[in-house]
Amino acid sequence: MARGLIYPWKQPIFYNFDTQMTEELLKKIILELFDIGYNVVAVTSDMGPTNIGLWRELHISMEQTSFPNSRTSKNIYVFADILHLIKLARNHFIDKGFVLPNEKLVGINILKELLKLNSNNDFKLGYKLTELHSMVEGASRMNVRLAVQVFQMVWQRK
């Protein structure tokens, strides 16, 4: 999917269920877009295993977040999809918890504490929180709204 940074447009440019995105294929798409007048400045992907493989091919890391456009020699920056990162962070928060700078572990325990405080009260600290937010299994692990709501409520409580 290509999309504008300034103007609100987007256009599917490639899909194939049986073809893995590779460095060669990505760079070919970028060059073809450039040839018709579109300058690619960034690439976004989720953190799936095939995309991590692509990042390795492109030598993308915490220290190296871009690769050169072979036509312009300008950098093309690589970003992780923020919604995917929020879901991964929520899943880790629920499954294992986070260690805070004071070495305190917070996770499902604080979420359950909020749910307990909210039960049978007119005034709720996290009014959107339900048991559904703490029981993240199967397809509900993909729900972005639930993931965002967990962090909204937990961080407001802090």
Secondary structure as the mmCIF struct_conf table of DSSP 4:
data_model
#
loop_
_struct_conf.conf_type_id
_struct_conf.id
_struct_conf.beg_label_comp_id
_struct_conf.beg_label_asym_id
_struct_conf.beg_label_seq_id
_struct_conf.end_label_comp_id
_struct_conf.end_label_asym_id
_struct_conf.end_label_seq_id
STRN STRN1 ALA A 2 ARG A 3
BEND BEND1 LEU A 5 TYR A 7
STRN STRN2 LYS A 10 GLN A 11
TURN_TY1_P TURN_TY1_P1 PHE A 17 ASP A 18
HELX_RH_AL_P HELX_RH_AL_P1 GLU A 23 ASP A 35
TURN_TY1_P TURN_TY1_P2 ILE A 36 GLY A 37
STRN STRN3 ALA A 42 SER A 45
HELX_RH_AL_P HELX_RH_AL_P2 PRO A 49 GLU A 57
TURN_TY1_P TURN_TY1_P3 LEU A 58 HIS A 59
BEND BEND2 MET A 62 GLU A 63
STRN STRN4 SER A 66 PRO A 68
TURN_TY1_P TURN_TY1_P4 SER A 70 THR A 72
STRN STRN5 ASN A 75 ALA A 80
HELX_RH_AL_P HELX_RH_AL_P3 ILE A 82 ASP A 95
TURN_TY1_P TURN_TY1_P5 LYS A 96 LYS A 96
STRN STRN6 PHE A 98 VAL A 99
TURN_TY1_P TURN_TY1_P6 PRO A 101 ASN A 102
BEND BEND3 GLU A 103 GLU A 103
STRN STRN7 LEU A 105 VAL A 106
BEND BEND4 GLY A 107 GLY A 107
HELX_RH_AL_P HELX_RH_AL_P4 ILE A 108 ASN A 118
TURN_TY1_P TURN_TY1_P7 SER A 119 ASN A 120
BEND BEND5 ASP A 122 PHE A 123
TURN_TY1_P TURN_TY1_P8 LEU A 125 LYS A 128
HELX_RH_AL_P HELX_RH_AL_P5 GLU A 131 SER A 134
HELX_RH_3T_P HELX_RH_3T_P1 GLY A 138 MET A 142
HELX_RH_AL_P HELX_RH_AL_P6 VAL A 144 ARG A 157
#
